[in-house]
Amino acid sequence: MTSTPGAGGDAGQACHQVEGCLTCGDIAVTMTVVEPGTPDAVCEDEHGRLGSVGIELVGVVGRGDRLLVHGGVAISRLEKQA
């Protein structure tokens, strides 16, 4: 399991950005809920990185839900892929 600093990772760990960072990037990234929770859910990005994501703005989430995440917070729920 990999993690991102500020999103469940070690504070002293360097960020290894790969096309957007869950916590410190200027862009929002698409993530998939792996483990629902409150107030945070464990989510995975397209590169297999896991992180804790605040879900206060989108409400209850379920396993497999896709979220748009910026700064470690889900800012939008995305439609399910067909």
JOTAUR-V155420 format. One record per residue. N is the residue number from 1. RES is the residue in one small letter. SS is DSSP state (H for helix, E for strand, L for the rest). Layout:
BEGIN
n = {N;N}
res = {RES;RES}
ss = {SS;SS}
END
This chain:
BEGIN
n = {1;2;3;4;5;6;7;8;9;10;11;12;13;14;15;16;17;18;19;20;21;22;23;24;25;26;27;28;29;30;31;32;33;34;35;36;37;38;39;40;41;42;43;44;45;46;47;48;49;50;51;52;53;54;55;56;57;58;59;60;61;62;63;64;65;66;67;68;69;70;71;72;73;74;75;76;77;78;79;80;81;82}
res = {m;t;s;t;p;g;a;g;g;d;a;g;q;a;c;h;q;v;e;g;c;l;t;c;g;d;i;a;v;t;m;t;v;v;e;p;g;t;p;d;a;v;c;e;d;e;h;g;r;l;g;s;v;g;i;e;l;v;g;v;v;g;r;g;d;r;l;l;v;h;g;g;v;a;i;s;r;l;e;k;q;a}
ss = {L;L;E;L;L;L;L;L;L;L;L;L;L;L;L;L;L;L;L;L;L;L;L;L;L;L;L;L;E;E;E;E;E;E;E;L;L;L;L;E;E;E;E;E;E;L;L;L;L;E;E;E;E;E;L;L;L;L;L;L;L;L;L;L;L;E;E;E;E;E;L;L;E;E;E;E;E;E;L;L;L;L}
END
